[in-house]
Amino acid sequence: AMRLQAPQFQALFTPGLRSVAELFEKKNYELRIAGGAVRDLLSGVTPQDIDFATTATPAEMKEMFTSAGVRLINNKGEKHGTITARLQEQNFEITTLRIDVVTDGRHAEVEFTTDWHKDAERRDLTVNSMFLGLDGTLYDFFNGYEDLKSKKIRFVGKASERIQEDYLRILRYFRFYGRLAEKTGDHEPATLQAIKENAKGLAGISGERIWVELKKILLGNHVNHLVQLMYELDIAQYIGLPRDGNLEEFARVTKNIQNLSPKPMTVLTSLFKGKDDVTNLDLRLKISKEEKNLGLFLVKQRQELTKAVGPEPLRPYQDFLMDSREANTNSKIFELLKYQGEEQLLKEMQEWTVPTFPVSGHDLRKMGVTSGKEIGTALQQLREEWKKSGYHMDKEELLSCLKRL
């Protein structure tokens, strides 16, 4: 059996984890690291959060922790078999091994087991189905480690069965493909067939769950390949994407933004032909107000607001920003520049500080302009002059300009 000794693994052994391990050992309950954290550790990555699996039932864990005076945090996870204990300023989420008894494609009813193989069997992908003992021993029932090394994304057992337990797994397949696979098009035909046959099941999954996965896909690798595939496999329409998405524009824009860290919505908007597509996405996925506004802004401005020909390419963007009355217009403009693939202009725009208009009503009163209406008009005219000068004119120049006007 393989034993992991990586520094990332050794670093997990905080005083908290040592105490937890001791409690389980005393009671002869087995405790192992499960799922994503094992995958990360085997890839040499420090896991963000760690899930533990155990042969102890929730009742046994509660009894053990309570009698040891350990604080339990109530996260309503108990009916799925998860207990969260807090030791030494650290939370430990520990789940009893389980078998899915009934599944409806969204939720599962579970019963507890002490059989590690059976628990691994109900996990989604082979790379997520491994366990790691606290001594570093790897328990791998479905060749997950081999798949991880050869960067293969495969469902555990029969793809159609895994998908029918929870249709969201279709999107998880895409997400992990974008995260781990080396090249595009390295799919098992049978897997793609199972996805196509079950695509409709995604219609019953909540928008919020879909949006979480979709955002990760949009920021991962191979995004153009994966979204094209979603259309080929007839998934798009069930997850809020337009039936006739603009795949050519999508291919162009995903190339543009490769190294520019765009927001997910910026990538996605390139599929959209108009604002109705943004509205439909929002209806299906309940995106945030900020995401919706960004989508509408990009759809409207991607053709209108482009760089100027000549020595000041940034001017249209700067003018737009100066005229805008809305909050966070600058961040929307940054996203537009990424969308357009204008890396150099994006840098310059990010470094540009919005200048402050140097003249106030107070200055005009000092010069003898008294009526409010006249002050308003004069300020408007001066703002125009100031804008024409590329925001360079200072107070003196503007006021002498006023005398001319």
Contacts in CASP RR format, 6 or more apart in sequence:
PFRMAT RR
TARGET T0000
AUTHOR 0000-0000-0000
METHOD contacts of the structure
MODEL  1
AMRLQAPQFQALFTPGLRSVAELFEKKNYELRIAGGAVRDLLSGVTPQDI
DFATTATPAEMKEMFTSAGVRLINNKGEKHGTITARLQEQNFEITTLRID
VVTDGRHAEVEFTTDWHKDAERRDLTVNSMFLGLDGTLYDFFNGYEDLKS
KKIRFVGKASERIQEDYLRILRYFRFYGRLAEKTGDHEPATLQAIKENAK
GLAGISGERIWVELKKILLGNHVNHLVQLMYELDIAQYIGLPRDGNLEEF
ARVTKNIQNLSPKPMTVLTSLFKGKDDVTNLDLRLKISKEEKNLGLFLVK
QRQELTKAVGPEPLRPYQDFLMDSREANTNSKIFELLKYQGEEQLLKEMQ
EWTVPTFPVSGHDLRKMGVTSGKEIGTALQQLREEWKKSGYHMDKEELLS
CLKRL
1 137 0 8 1.000
1 138 0 8 1.000
2 137 0 8 1.000
2 138 0 8 1.000
2 145 0 8 1.000
3 135 0 8 1.000
3 136 0 8 1.000
3 137 0 8 1.000
3 138 0 8 1.000
4 41 0 8 1.000
4 42 0 8 1.000
4 132 0 8 1.000
4 136 0 8 1.000
4 137 0 8 1.000
4 138 0 8 1.000
5 136 0 8 1.000
6 41 0 8 1.000
6 44 0 8 1.000
8 40 0 8 1.000
8 41 0 8 1.000
8 44 0 8 1.000
8 45 0 8 1.000
8 46 0 8 1.000
8 47 0 8 1.000
9 41 0 8 1.000
9 132 0 8 1.000
9 136 0 8 1.000
11 46 0 8 1.000
12 33 0 8 1.000
12 50 0 8 1.000
14 88 0 8 1.000
14 90 0 8 1.000
15 88 0 8 1.000
16 87 0 8 1.000
16 88 0 8 1.000
16 90 0 8 1.000
16 92 0 8 1.000
17 90 0 8 1.000
17 92 0 8 1.000
19 87 0 8 1.000
19 88 0 8 1.000
20 31 0 8 1.000
20 52 0 8 1.000
20 85 0 8 1.000
20 87 0 8 1.000
20 92 0 8 1.000
20 94 0 8 1.000
21 31 0 8 1.000
21 134 0 8 1.000
23 64 0 8 1.000
23 65 0 8 1.000
23 68 0 8 1.000
23 70 0 8 1.000
24 30 0 8 1.000
24 31 0 8 1.000
24 54 0 8 1.000
24 56 0 8 1.000
24 64 0 8 1.000
27 56 0 8 1.000
27 60 0 8 1.000
27 64 0 8 1.000
29 54 0 8 1.000
29 55 0 8 1.000
29 56 0 8 1.000
29 60 0 8 1.000
29 61 0 8 1.000
29 64 0 8 1.000
30 54 0 8 1.000
30 55 0 8 1.000
30 116 0 8 1.000
31 52 0 8 1.000
31 53 0 8 1.000
31 54 0 8 1.000
31 56 0 8 1.000
31 94 0 8 1.000
31 133 0 8 1.000
31 134 0 8 1.000
32 52 0 8 1.000
32 53 0 8 1.000
32 54 0 8 1.000
32 116 0 8 1.000
32 131 0 8 1.000
32 132 0 8 1.000
32 133 0 8 1.000
32 134 0 8 1.000
32 139 0 8 1.000
33 41 0 8 1.000
33 50 0 8 1.000
33 51 0 8 1.000
33 52 0 8 1.000
33 53 0 8 1.000
33 131 0 8 1.000
33 132 0 8 1.000
33 133 0 8 1.000
33 134 0 8 1.000
34 51 0 8 1.000
34 52 0 8 1.000
34 53 0 8 1.000
34 95 0 8 1.000
34 130 0 8 1.000
34 131 0 8 1.000
34 132 0 8 1.000
35 51 0 8 1.000
35 123 0 8 1.000
35 128 0 8 1.000
35 129 0 8 1.000
35 130 0 8 1.000
35 131 0 8 1.000
36 47 0 8 1.000
36 51 0 8 1.000
36 128 0 8 1.000
37 47 0 8 1.000
37 49 0 8 1.000
37 50 0 8 1.000
37 51 0 8 1.000
37 132 0 8 1.000
38 130 0 8 1.000
38 131 0 8 1.000
38 132 0 8 1.000
38 138 0 8 1.000
39 127 0 8 1.000
39 128 0 8 1.000
39 130 0 8 1.000
39 148 0 8 1.000
40 46 0 8 1.000
40 47 0 8 1.000
40 48 0 8 1.000
41 47 0 8 1.000
41 132 0 8 1.000
42 130 0 8 1.000
42 138 0 8 1.000
42 145 0 8 1.000
42 148 0 8 1.000
43 148 0 8 1.000
49 93 0 8 1.000
50 93 0 8 1.000
51 93 0 8 1.000
51 95 0 8 1.000
52 92 0 8 1.000
52 93 0 8 1.000
52 94 0 8 1.000
52 95 0 8 1.000
53 94 0 8 1.000
53 95 0 8 1.000
53 96 0 8 1.000
53 97 0 8 1.000
53 116 0 8 1.000
53 119 0 8 1.000
53 131 0 8 1.000
54 61 0 8 1.000
54 94 0 8 1.000
54 95 0 8 1.000
54 96 0 8 1.000
54 97 0 8 1.000
55 96 0 8 1.000
55 97 0 8 1.000
55 114 0 8 1.000
56 64 0 8 1.000
56 94 0 8 1.000
56 96 0 8 1.000
57 81 0 8 1.000
57 96 0 8 1.000
57 112 0 8 1.000
58 78 0 8 1.000
58 81 0 8 1.000
58 82 0 8 1.000
58 83 0 8 1.000
58 96 0 8 1.000
58 112 0 8 1.000
61 83 0 8 1.000
61 85 0 8 1.000
61 94 0 8 1.000
61 96 0 8 1.000
62 72 0 8 1.000
62 83 0 8 1.000
65 72 0 8 1.000
65 83 0 8 1.000
65 85 0 8 1.000
66 72 0 8 1.000
70 85 0 8 1.000
70 86 0 8 1.000
70 87 0 8 1.000
71 85 0 8 1.000
71 86 0 8 1.000
71 87 0 8 1.000
72 83 0 8 1.000
72 84 0 8 1.000
72 85 0 8 1.000
72 86 0 8 1.000
73 84 0 8 1.000
73 85 0 8 1.000
73 86 0 8 1.000
73 91 0 8 1.000
74 84 0 8 1.000
75 82 0 8 1.000
75 84 0 8 1.000
75 93 0 8 1.000
77 83 0 8 1.000
77 84 0 8 1.000
80 95 0 8 1.000
80 98 0 8 1.000
80 110 0 8 1.000
81 95 0 8 1.000
81 96 0 8 1.000
81 98 0 8 1.000
81 110 0 8 1.000
81 112 0 8 1.000
82 93 0 8 1.000
82 94 0 8 1.000
82 95 0 8 1.000
82 96 0 8 1.000
83 93 0 8 1.000
83 94 0 8 1.000
83 95 0 8 1.000
84 91 0 8 1.000
84 92 0 8 1.000
84 93 0 8 1.000
84 94 0 8 1.000
85 91 0 8 1.000
85 92 0 8 1.000
85 94 0 8 1.000
86 92 0 8 1.000
96 112 0 8 1.000
97 112 0 8 1.000
97 113 0 8 1.000
97 114 0 8 1.000
97 115 0 8 1.000
97 116 0 8 1.000
97 118 0 8 1.000
97 119 0 8 1.000
98 110 0 8 1.000
98 111 0 8 1.000
98 112 0 8 1.000
98 113 0 8 1.000
98 119 0 8 1.000
98 122 0 8 1.000
99 110 0 8 1.000
99 111 0 8 1.000
99 112 0 8 1.000
99 113 0 8 1.000
99 115 0 8 1.000
99 118 0 8 1.000
99 119 0 8 1.000
99 122 0 8 1.000
100 108 0 8 1.000
100 109 0 8 1.000
100 110 0 8 1.000
100 122 0 8 1.000
100 165 0 8 1.000
101 108 0 8 1.000
101 109 0 8 1.000
101 110 0 8 1.000
101 111 0 8 1.000
102 108 0 8 1.000
102 109 0 8 1.000
103 109 0 8 1.000
103 164 0 8 1.000
103 165 0 8 1.000
103 166 0 8 1.000
105 164 0 8 1.000
105 165 0 8 1.000
105 166 0 8 1.000
105 167 0 8 1.000
105 201 0 8 1.000
106 166 0 8 1.000
106 167 0 8 1.000
106 168 0 8 1.000
106 204 0 8 1.000
106 205 0 8 1.000
108 122 0 8 1.000
108 165 0 8 1.000
108 166 0 8 1.000
113 119 0 8 1.000
116 131 0 8 1.000
116 139 0 8 1.000
116 141 0 8 1.000
117 141 0 8 1.000
120 129 0 8 1.000
120 130 0 8 1.000
120 131 0 8 1.000
120 139 0 8 1.000
120 141 0 8 1.000
120 142 0 8 1.000
120 156 0 8 1.000
121 129 0 8 1.000
121 141 0 8 1.000
121 142 0 8 1.000
121 156 0 8 1.000
121 157 0 8 1.000
122 156 0 8 1.000
122 165 0 8 1.000
123 129 0 8 1.000
123 156 0 8 1.000
124 155 0 8 1.000
124 156 0 8 1.000
124 162 0 8 1.000
124 166 0 8 1.000
124 169 0 8 1.000
124 172 0 8 1.000
124 173 0 8 1.000
125 153 0 8 1.000
125 154 0 8 1.000
125 155 0 8 1.000
125 156 0 8 1.000
125 172 0 8 1.000
125 173 0 8 1.000
125 176 0 8 1.000
126 142 0 8 1.000
126 143 0 8 1.000
126 144 0 8 1.000
126 147 0 8 1.000
126 152 0 8 1.000
126 154 0 8 1.000
126 155 0 8 1.000
126 156 0 8 1.000
127 144 0 8 1.000
127 147 0 8 1.000
127 148 0 8 1.000
127 153 0 8 1.000
127 176 0 8 1.000
127 180 0 8 1.000
128 176 0 8 1.000
129 140 0 8 1.000
129 141 0 8 1.000
129 142 0 8 1.000
129 144 0 8 1.000
129 156 0 8 1.000
130 138 0 8 1.000
130 139 0 8 1.000
130 140 0 8 1.000
130 144 0 8 1.000
130 145 0 8 1.000
131 138 0 8 1.000
131 139 0 8 1.000
131 140 0 8 1.000
132 138 0 8 1.000
132 139 0 8 1.000
133 139 0 8 1.000
138 145 0 8 1.000
142 156 0 8 1.000
142 157 0 8 1.000
146 152 0 8 1.000
147 153 0 8 1.000
147 154 0 8 1.000
148 180 0 8 1.000
151 180 0 8 1.000
151 181 0 8 1.000
151 182 0 8 1.000
151 186 0 8 1.000
152 181 0 8 1.000
152 186 0 8 1.000
153 173 0 8 1.000
153 176 0 8 1.000
153 177 0 8 1.000
153 180 0 8 1.000
153 181 0 8 1.000
153 187 0 8 1.000
154 188 0 8 1.000
154 191 0 8 1.000
155 162 0 8 1.000
155 163 0 8 1.000
155 169 0 8 1.000
155 173 0 8 1.000
155 191 0 8 1.000
155 194 0 8 1.000
156 162 0 8 1.000
158 194 0 8 1.000
159 190 0 8 1.000
159 191 0 8 1.000
159 194 0 8 1.000
159 195 0 8 1.000
160 194 0 8 1.000
160 197 0 8 1.000
160 198 0 8 1.000
162 169 0 8 1.000
163 169 0 8 1.000
163 170 0 8 1.000
163 194 0 8 1.000
163 195 0 8 1.000
163 198 0 8 1.000
164 198 0 8 1.000
167 198 0 8 1.000
167 201 0 8 1.000
167 202 0 8 1.000
167 204 0 8 1.000
167 205 0 8 1.000
168 202 0 8 1.000
168 205 0 8 1.000
168 209 0 8 1.000
168 210 0 8 1.000
168 213 0 8 1.000
170 195 0 8 1.000
170 198 0 8 1.000
170 199 0 8 1.000
170 202 0 8 1.000
170 235 0 8 1.000
171 202 0 8 1.000
171 210 0 8 1.000
171 213 0 8 1.000
171 214 0 8 1.000
171 217 0 8 1.000
171 239 0 8 1.000
172 213 0 8 1.000
173 191 0 8 1.000
173 195 0 8 1.000
174 213 0 8 1.000
174 217 0 8 1.000
174 226 0 8 1.000
174 229 0 8 1.000
174 230 0 8 1.000
175 213 0 8 1.000
175 216 0 8 1.000
175 217 0 8 1.000
175 220 0 8 1.000
177 187 0 8 1.000
177 222 0 8 1.000
177 226 0 8 1.000
178 217 0 8 1.000
178 220 0 8 1.000
178 221 0 8 1.000
178 222 0 8 1.000
178 223 0 8 1.000
178 226 0 8 1.000
179 216 0 8 1.000
179 220 0 8 1.000
179 221 0 8 1.000
181 221 0 8 1.000
181 222 0 8 1.000
184 222 0 8 1.000
184 225 0 8 1.000
185 225 0 8 1.000
187 229 0 8 1.000
192 229 0 8 1.000
192 233 0 8 1.000
195 233 0 8 1.000
195 235 0 8 1.000
196 233 0 8 1.000
196 234 0 8 1.000
199 233 0 8 1.000
199 234 0 8 1.000
199 235 0 8 1.000
199 238 0 8 1.000
200 238 0 8 1.000
201 238 0 8 1.000
202 210 0 8 1.000
202 235 0 8 1.000
202 238 0 8 1.000
202 239 0 8 1.000
203 238 0 8 1.000
207 239 0 8 1.000
207 284 0 8 1.000
207 285 0 8 1.000
207 286 0 8 1.000
208 285 0 8 1.000
208 286 0 8 1.000
210 239 0 8 1.000
210 240 0 8 1.000
210 284 0 8 1.000
210 285 0 8 1.000
211 285 0 8 1.000
211 286 0 8 1.000
211 287 0 8 1.000
214 239 0 8 1.000
214 264 0 8 1.000
214 268 0 8 1.000
214 285 0 8 1.000
215 264 0 8 1.000
217 223 0 8 1.000
217 226 0 8 1.000
217 227 0 8 1.000
218 264 0 8 1.000
218 267 0 8 1.000
218 268 0 8 1.000
219 262 0 8 1.000
219 264 0 8 1.000
219 267 0 8 1.000
223 254 0 8 1.000
223 267 0 8 1.000
224 250 0 8 1.000
224 251 0 8 1.000
224 254 0 8 1.000
224 255 0 8 1.000
227 236 0 8 1.000
227 247 0 8 1.000
227 250 0 8 1.000
227 271 0 8 1.000
228 247 0 8 1.000
228 250 0 8 1.000
228 251 0 8 1.000
230 236 0 8 1.000
230 239 0 8 1.000
230 241 0 8 1.000
231 245 0 8 1.000
231 247 0 8 1.000
236 242 0 8 1.000
236 243 0 8 1.000
236 245 0 8 1.000
237 243 0 8 1.000
239 284 0 8 1.000
239 285 0 8 1.000
240 280 0 8 1.000
240 281 0 8 1.000
240 283 0 8 1.000
240 284 0 8 1.000
240 285 0 8 1.000
241 271 0 8 1.000
241 281 0 8 1.000
242 271 0 8 1.000
242 272 0 8 1.000
242 273 0 8 1.000
242 277 0 8 1.000
242 280 0 8 1.000
244 273 0 8 1.000
245 271 0 8 1.000
245 272 0 8 1.000
245 273 0 8 1.000
245 277 0 8 1.000
246 270 0 8 1.000
246 271 0 8 1.000
246 272 0 8 1.000
246 273 0 8 1.000
247 271 0 8 1.000
249 270 0 8 1.000
249 271 0 8 1.000
250 270 0 8 1.000
250 271 0 8 1.000
252 270 0 8 1.000
253 267 0 8 1.000
253 270 0 8 1.000
253 339 0 8 1.000
253 341 0 8 1.000
254 267 0 8 1.000
254 270 0 8 1.000
256 338 0 8 1.000
256 339 0 8 1.000
256 340 0 8 1.000
256 341 0 8 1.000
257 266 0 8 1.000
257 267 0 8 1.000
257 338 0 8 1.000
257 339 0 8 1.000
257 341 0 8 1.000
259 343 0 8 1.000
260 338 0 8 1.000
260 341 0 8 1.000
260 343 0 8 1.000
260 346 0 8 1.000
261 338 0 8 1.000
262 335 0 8 1.000
262 338 0 8 1.000
262 339 0 8 1.000
263 291 0 8 1.000
263 294 0 8 1.000
263 335 0 8 1.000
264 291 0 8 1.000
265 287 0 8 1.000
265 291 0 8 1.000
265 294 0 8 1.000
265 295 0 8 1.000
265 298 0 8 1.000
265 335 0 8 1.000
266 294 0 8 1.000
266 295 0 8 1.000
266 298 0 8 1.000
266 335 0 8 1.000
266 338 0 8 1.000
266 339 0 8 1.000
268 281 0 8 1.000
269 278 0 8 1.000
269 294 0 8 1.000
269 295 0 8 1.000
269 298 0 8 1.000
269 299 0 8 1.000
269 302 0 8 1.000
269 339 0 8 1.000
270 339 0 8 1.000
271 277 0 8 1.000
272 278 0 8 1.000
272 281 0 8 1.000
272 295 0 8 1.000
272 299 0 8 1.000
274 299 0 8 1.000
275 296 0 8 1.000
275 299 0 8 1.000
275 300 0 8 1.000
277 299 0 8 1.000
278 292 0 8 1.000
278 295 0 8 1.000
278 296 0 8 1.000
278 299 0 8 1.000
281 287 0 8 1.000
282 292 0 8 1.000
290 328 0 8 1.000
293 332 0 8 1.000
294 332 0 8 1.000
294 335 0 8 1.000
297 332 0 8 1.000
297 335 0 8 1.000
297 336 0 8 1.000
298 332 0 8 1.000
298 335 0 8 1.000
298 336 0 8 1.000
298 339 0 8 1.000
301 320 0 8 1.000
301 336 0 8 1.000
302 336 0 8 1.000
302 339 0 8 1.000
302 340 0 8 1.000
305 316 0 8 1.000
305 317 0 8 1.000
305 320 0 8 1.000
305 333 0 8 1.000
305 336 0 8 1.000
306 316 0 8 1.000
306 340 0 8 1.000
307 313 0 8 1.000
307 314 0 8 1.000
307 316 0 8 1.000
307 317 0 8 1.000
307 340 0 8 1.000
307 342 0 8 1.000
307 345 0 8 1.000
308 314 0 8 1.000
308 315 0 8 1.000
308 316 0 8 1.000
312 390 0 8 1.000
313 345 0 8 1.000
314 345 0 8 1.000
314 348 0 8 1.000
314 349 0 8 1.000
314 352 0 8 1.000
315 390 0 8 1.000
317 333 0 8 1.000
317 336 0 8 1.000
317 337 0 8 1.000
317 345 0 8 1.000
317 349 0 8 1.000
318 349 0 8 1.000
318 352 0 8 1.000
318 390 0 8 1.000
318 391 0 8 1.000
319 387 0 8 1.000
320 329 0 8 1.000
320 333 0 8 1.000
321 329 0 8 1.000
321 330 0 8 1.000
321 333 0 8 1.000
321 354 0 8 1.000
322 354 0 8 1.000
322 387 0 8 1.000
322 391 0 8 1.000
330 349 0 8 1.000
330 354 0 8 1.000
333 349 0 8 1.000
334 346 0 8 1.000
334 349 0 8 1.000
334 350 0 8 1.000
337 345 0 8 1.000
337 346 0 8 1.000
337 349 0 8 1.000
338 346 0 8 1.000
355 391 0 8 1.000
357 383 0 8 1.000
357 386 0 8 1.000
358 386 0 8 1.000
358 393 0 8 1.000
358 394 0 8 1.000
358 395 0 8 1.000
358 398 0 8 1.000
359 379 0 8 1.000
359 382 0 8 1.000
359 386 0 8 1.000
359 395 0 8 1.000
359 398 0 8 1.000
359 399 0 8 1.000
361 375 0 8 1.000
361 376 0 8 1.000
361 379 0 8 1.000
363 395 0 8 1.000
363 399 0 8 1.000
364 375 0 8 1.000
364 378 0 8 1.000
364 379 0 8 1.000
364 402 0 8 1.000
365 375 0 8 1.000
367 399 0 8 1.000
367 402 0 8 1.000
369 375 0 8 1.000
369 378 0 8 1.000
378 402 0 8 1.000
378 405 0 8 1.000
381 402 0 8 1.000
381 405 0 8 1.000
382 398 0 8 1.000
382 401 0 8 1.000
382 402 0 8 1.000
385 393 0 8 1.000
385 398 0 8 1.000
385 401 0 8 1.000
386 393 0 8 1.000
386 398 0 8 1.000
389 397 0 8 1.000
393 401 0 8 1.000
END
